[in-house]
Amino acid sequence: MRKFMKTRLLPLLIALTLFFSALGGRPAHAAAPTVSAKSAILIDMRGGQVLWEKNAYEPLPPASTTKILTAITAIEN
């Protein structure tokens, strides 16, 4: 039994582990997320690739949070 594990089972387990780790554990065609925002974008931070976008390049007015942070930064400096 021990010889069987070393010669047959262990290489099989290693091959399966490498195969499934190469897949990344992600489905090939995941469904797009449902977002109620007018515009959104999802970017892979490692490579900078756009993974998903919704009206990402449509000009929109700045959000209120952006306006507040800009005001705080201007006041502090």
Backbone hydrogen bonds, N-H to C=O, Kabsch-Sander energy under -0.5 kcal/mol:
donor,donor_aa,acceptor,acceptor_aa,energy
5,M,1,M,-2.0
6,K,2,R,-1.9
7,T,3,K,-2.6
8,R,4,F,-2.5
9,L,4,F,-1.6
10,L,5,M,-2.9
12,L,8,R,-1.3
13,L,9,L,-2.5
14,I,10,L,-2.4
15,A,11,P,-2.5
16,L,12,L,-2.4
17,T,13,L,-2.3
18,L,14,I,-2.4
19,F,15,A,-2.4
20,F,16,L,-2.6
21,S,17,T,-2.1
22,A,18,L,-1.7
23,L,19,F,-1.1
24,G,20,F,-0.7
25,G,20,F,-0.6
26,R,23,L,-0.8
35,V,33,P,-0.7
40,A,54,K,-2.1
42,L,52,W,-3.2
44,D,49,Q,-2.9
45,M,43,I,-0.7
48,G,44,D,-2.8
51,L,42,L,-2.8
51,L,49,Q,-0.6
52,W,42,L,-1.5
54,K,40,A,-2.9
58,E,55,N,-1.2
67,K,63,A,-1.9
68,I,64,S,-2.4
69,L,65,T,-2.6
70,T,66,T,-2.2
71,A,67,K,-2.2
72,I,68,I,-2.6
73,T,69,L,-2.4
74,A,70,T,-2.3
75,I,71,A,-2.4
76,E,72,I,-2.6
77,N,73,T,-1.7
